[in-house]
Amino acid sequence: MRKKVVLIFMFIFISTVVFANVVAVFDGKKITDADLKNYVNNVAGKKYDNYLKSKDGRRKLAEFYIERELLLSYAKSIYKEKDINKLKHSHPNLDNDTLYLLHLIDDKVNGKIKVDEKELESFMKSNGITNKNEAFAKLLSIKRKIYYEELIQRLKKGHNIEFLE
């Protein structure tokens, strides 16, 4: 009887490991449903639980997971720990990984954004926006997304990323 119980547990354990649903492969590392569940629980937050329920959602989570890995690796390669410790004083509740990412985005994305008056007026006219603050916020958001995507695309070069679902 005891042997049967042990064999059943071993079978469950082995089948869980061997047959884990691989969603993506990033530089040879398999990203499974379990990895994505941990990512949601420990990083992304409960609002992303529904992403785990669909193929498209899991793929999107895998993209987020990979992008975070790329950004974090890059940030740790260019910033010193003393830079992060300075940030810790103004953001004491954030963990070091989040501080590295915050510093990177502030430096390589937000730090590149420039909006002059002429550009703002042109944006307002072409989009039918009369409120300067609203136009500025929308233009800032558009530029932030462009610079972020440029950074991600640059970081993805030289990496092997494959989505299996």
C-alpha positions, 0 to 999 in steps of 0.5 A: 500500500505504501509503495502505491502511494509513493509511486502515485506521488512520484508519477504526479510529480514527474508528470507535472515537471515533464508535461508542464505547459511551456509557453515560451523559450527565452535563450534556451530557458523554458517559460512554463505556466508555473513560471507565469503563475509565480510571475503573476503572484510575485510581480504583476499582481492579482489583476493579471490572474485572468491572463493565465486562463487563455492562450493569448493571455499566457502569451502576453504574460510571457512577453511581459516576463521576458521584457522584464528579464531583459530590462532588469538584466540591462539595468543591472549591467549599467547601474551601480548598486550605489545608484539604487541605494540613493533611490531607496531613500525616496522609495523605501518600500520598493525592492531592488529589482523594482528600483533598477527598473524604475531607474532604467525607465526614468533614464532611458525612456522618460529622460529622452522625452522632449516636448516643445511648444510648437510640437504641442500646438501642432499635436493639439491642432491635428488631434482636435484637442483644445486643452493644453494639459490634456494634449501634453499628457497624451503626447507624453504618453505616445512618446513614452510608448515609442521610446519604451518600444525602441528600448525593448526592440534593441534589447531583444536583438541577439536573444532567441525568443520563441513563443510556443502557444 
